[in-house]
C-alpha cells in the first residue's frame, strides 16, 4: 500500500506536511489566503458572506490596540495577528463545543503547527498579563461576532456561550478600512488586508539592526 499522504499543496506550490510541519513549508500569501477562506462560527452568518478567520484576526488586533494602547509593540502585534494562524494552515476552525471531542491527536497536530508558526515569525511567549489582555480582546470579539454577525441574542451570549463581555456597538475595523460596520469581507479582500498587515508587522518586528544588515548585504 502507498504511504498515507499527510501533506497539502499550497497555492505557492509548496507542500505543507500537516503531521510534521516546518517553518519553511508555506509563503505568507498561502497563510493569508488560508485564513481568508477559513470561516468562524461554522460558516454561519446573518450576512451574505461568512466571517473569515483573517478578518477576525485583524479585528482582535485592532481591538487590542484600541483598548490596551500601552501594550503596543510590533512583535506583540504580530503575535496577536497570528493567534489563530494554525487554522489557516489546517483550513479548519472547530467550534468550541466540539474541540474536547477531537482527541489528543488533533490537539497535538495544532500544537505542531503553532510551534512552526512561532519559530517562523519569531513570536515571543505570552506573559500572564499579555495572555489576559489577549483573551479579553478575543472574547469581546467573539461576543460581538455572535450578535453582530451570526445573530445570537445577548442573553445567549451570556447564558449559552458563557462570555461575560458585552458585544461592541462600534466596529474597530470600520475607521481603518471604511467598510460597513461588522460586515464580513470577501475572501480576496480579507486575504489582501491580512497579508498587508502581516508584511508591515514582520518588517517592524525585524528591527532597525536587521534592516540595516540587509541593506549592507545588498550593497556588498
Number of C-alpha atoms within 10 A of each C-alpha: 3 4 5 6 9 11 14 14 12 18 14 12 12 15 16 20 16 18 16 12 20 17 16 13 19 21 14 14 19 20 26 25 24 26 32 28 22 22 26 24 19 13 14 15 20 16 14 11 16 23 30 25 28 33 27 25 21 21 21 25 25 20 21 23 17 14 12 13 10 9 15 12 14 17 20 19 23 23 23 23 23 25 18 17 23 23 22 23 27 18 18 17 20 14 11 9 8 8 12 10 8 10 9 10 10 14 13 12 17 18 13 18 23 21 16 19 23 18 13 14 17 15 18 12 11 12 9 9 10 14 13 12 15 21 14 19 24 21 18 20 23 23 26 24 23 22 19 21 22 18 15 17 14 18 11 15 20 14 11 11 16 12 17 13 17 16 19 15 10 11 19 21 21 14 11 9 10 8 13 12 16 21 21 22 20 16 23 13 15 24 24 16 18 27 20 15 15 22 14 13 19 17 15 16 19 14 12 11 9 12 12 11 11 12 11 10 8 8 7 6
